[in-house]
Amino acid sequence: MDEITEEMCLARPIFNADGKILLSNGVKLNATYLARLKALGYENLYVYRDGEEIRDFSIPISDQTMREALQGVKASFSKASQEQQLNVRQVNDVVNYILDEILTNPSVLYNLMDLKNHDNYYYQHSVNVCVISTLIGKKLGLARDRMKDLTTGALLHDLGMV
């Protein structure tokens, strides 16, 4: 964050712990945004340097799928830590969102969403591991039922950390 200055533009969107977009890619940074992002614990941002051509770094996983995945993971992990019970339906919904999007898009490339703060680290990390594992399973040609097992295991791999 020390090298980021006002007037630079975001190259990727910034999401909060609930998966909602705080700032979209292309937004010009100012002192208020930078101060707030630092206060929220963000350590890194993807930005365009002065004069750099703005390109599309959109995440191939749609914003809606990412939002739903983050919200589902957060709710499932919270329930599991508070009640010692996992919401299996919610986990299956998240797994199906990710599987459906990856399996229907033949040329998915995934950019890790590593713009994280303390509040959403475990949720974002779990979604990242889940998506990468699903891409590997797709590359290996796994059947959908095996992919679902892989994706579910990857999503829940850090459940004990929350």
C-alpha positions as CSV (number, residue, x, y, z in Angstrom):
1,M,0.0,0.0,0.0
2,D,3.0,2.3,0.6
3,E,3.6,2.6,-3.2
4,I,0.0,3.3,-4.1
5,T,-0.8,6.9,-4.6
6,E,-3.9,9.0,-5.3
7,E,-5.0,9.2,-8.9
8,M,-4.0,5.5,-9.5
9,C,-6.9,3.4,-10.7
10,L,-7.9,0.0,-9.4
11,A,-7.2,-2.9,-11.7
12,R,-9.5,-5.3,-9.9
13,P,-12.5,-4.9,-7.7
14,I,-12.3,-5.0,-3.9
15,F,-14.8,-7.1,-2.1
16,N,-15.8,-7.0,1.6
17,A,-16.2,-10.0,3.9
18,D,-19.8,-10.5,2.6
19,G,-18.7,-10.6,-1.0
20,K,-20.1,-7.2,-1.9
21,I,-18.0,-4.9,-4.1
22,L,-16.5,-2.1,-2.1
23,L,-14.8,-0.5,-5.1
24,S,-15.0,-1.6,-8.7
25,N,-12.1,-1.9,-11.1
26,G,-11.3,1.4,-12.8
27,V,-12.1,3.5,-9.8
28,K,-9.7,6.4,-9.3
29,L,-8.2,6.2,-5.8
30,N,-8.2,9.2,-3.5
31,A,-7.0,9.9,0.0
32,T,-10.3,8.9,1.5
33,Y,-10.4,5.5,-0.2
34,L,-6.8,4.8,0.6
35,A,-7.2,5.7,4.3
36,R,-10.4,3.6,4.6
37,L,-8.8,0.6,2.8
38,K,-5.8,0.8,5.2
39,A,-8.1,1.0,8.2
40,L,-9.9,-2.1,7.0
41,G,-6.6,-4.0,6.9
42,Y,-6.0,-4.2,3.1
43,E,-2.3,-4.6,2.5
44,N,-2.2,-5.0,-1.3
45,L,-4.2,-3.6,-4.2
46,Y,-4.0,-4.2,-8.0
47,V,-3.7,-0.8,-9.6
48,Y,-2.8,0.8,-12.9
49,R,0.3,3.0,-12.8
50,D,0.1,6.5,-14.3
51,G,-0.3,6.4,-18.0
52,E,-0.8,2.6,-18.1
53,E,-3.5,1.4,-20.4
54,I,-6.6,0.2,-18.6
55,R,-7.3,-3.4,-19.5
56,D,-10.0,-5.8,-18.5
57,F,-8.9,-7.9,-15.5
58,S,-12.3,-9.2,-14.8
59,I,-12.6,-12.3,-12.8
60,P,-14.0,-15.1,-14.9
61,I,-16.1,-16.3,-12.0
62,S,-19.0,-13.9,-12.1
63,D,-19.4,-11.3,-9.4
64,Q,-22.7,-12.9,-8.5
65,T,-21.2,-16.4,-8.1
66,M,-18.3,-14.9,-6.1
67,R,-20.7,-13.0,-3.8
68,E,-23.0,-16.0,-3.3
69,A,-20.0,-18.2,-2.6
70,L,-18.5,-15.9,-0.1
71,Q,-21.8,-15.3,1.7
72,G,-22.5,-19.1,1.8
73,V,-19.1,-19.9,3.1
74,K,-19.2,-17.2,5.7
75,A,-22.7,-18.3,6.9
76,S,-21.8,-22.0,6.9
77,F,-18.5,-21.5,8.8
78,S,-20.2,-19.2,11.3
79,K,-22.9,-21.7,12.0
80,A,-20.4,-24.5,12.3
81,S,-18.2,-22.6,14.8
82,Q,-21.2,-21.4,16.9
83,E,-23.5,-24.4,16.8
84,Q,-21.0,-27.2,15.9
85,Q,-23.2,-28.0,13.0
86,L,-22.6,-27.5,9.3
87,N,-25.3,-26.3,6.9
88,V,-24.8,-29.0,4.3
89,R,-27.4,-27.6,2.0
90,Q,-25.7,-24.2,1.9
91,V,-22.3,-25.8,1.3
92,N,-23.8,-27.8,-1.6
93,D,-25.3,-24.6,-3.0
94,V,-21.9,-22.9,-3.0
95,V,-20.2,-26.0,-4.6
96,N,-22.9,-26.1,-7.3
97,Y,-22.5,-22.4,-8.1
98,I,-18.8,-22.8,-8.6
99,L,-19.1,-26.2,-10.5
100,D,-21.8,-24.9,-12.8
101,E,-19.9,-21.8,-13.7
102,I,-16.5,-23.5,-14.3
103,L,-18.0,-26.5,-16.2
104,T,-20.1,-24.4,-18.5
105,N,-17.2,-22.0,-19.4
106,P,-14.6,-23.9,-21.5
107,S,-11.9,-21.2,-21.2
108,V,-12.0,-20.3,-17.5
109,L,-8.8,-18.8,-16.2
110,Y,-9.0,-17.8,-12.5
111,N,-7.2,-14.8,-11.0
112,L,-6.8,-15.4,-7.3
113,M,-8.7,-12.7,-5.3
114,D,-5.9,-11.9,-3.0
115,L,-7.1,-8.5,-2.0
116,K,-8.1,-9.6,1.4
117,N,-8.3,-8.2,4.9
118,H,-8.5,-10.0,8.2
119,D,-12.3,-10.2,8.2
120,N,-12.7,-12.2,5.1
121,Y,-9.3,-14.0,4.8
122,Y,-10.5,-17.6,5.6
123,Y,-13.7,-17.3,3.5
124,Q,-11.9,-15.9,0.5
125,H,-9.1,-18.4,0.9
126,S,-11.6,-21.3,1.0
127,V,-13.3,-20.0,-2.1
128,N,-9.9,-19.6,-3.9
129,V,-8.8,-23.1,-3.0
130,C,-12.2,-24.5,-4.0
131,V,-12.1,-22.8,-7.5
132,I,-8.5,-23.8,-8.1
133,S,-9.2,-27.4,-7.1
134,T,-12.2,-27.4,-9.4
135,L,-10.1,-26.2,-12.3
136,I,-7.6,-28.9,-11.7
137,G,-10.4,-31.5,-11.5
138,K,-11.7,-30.2,-14.8
139,K,-8.3,-30.4,-16.4
140,L,-7.9,-34.0,-15.2
141,G,-11.3,-34.8,-16.8
142,L,-13.0,-35.9,-13.5
143,A,-16.6,-36.9,-13.7
144,R,-19.1,-34.4,-12.1
145,D,-19.7,-36.5,-9.0
146,R,-15.9,-36.8,-8.4
147,M,-15.6,-33.0,-9.1
148,K,-18.3,-32.3,-6.5
149,D,-16.4,-34.3,-3.9
150,L,-13.2,-32.5,-4.7
151,T,-14.8,-29.1,-4.7
152,T,-16.6,-29.8,-1.4
153,G,-13.4,-31.0,0.3
154,A,-11.5,-28.0,-1.0
155,L,-14.2,-25.6,0.2
156,L,-14.2,-27.1,3.7
157,H,-10.4,-27.7,4.0
158,D,-9.9,-24.9,6.6
159,L,-13.2,-25.2,8.5
160,G,-11.4,-25.8,11.7
161,M,-9.6,-22.5,11.4
162,V,-12.7,-20.3,12.1
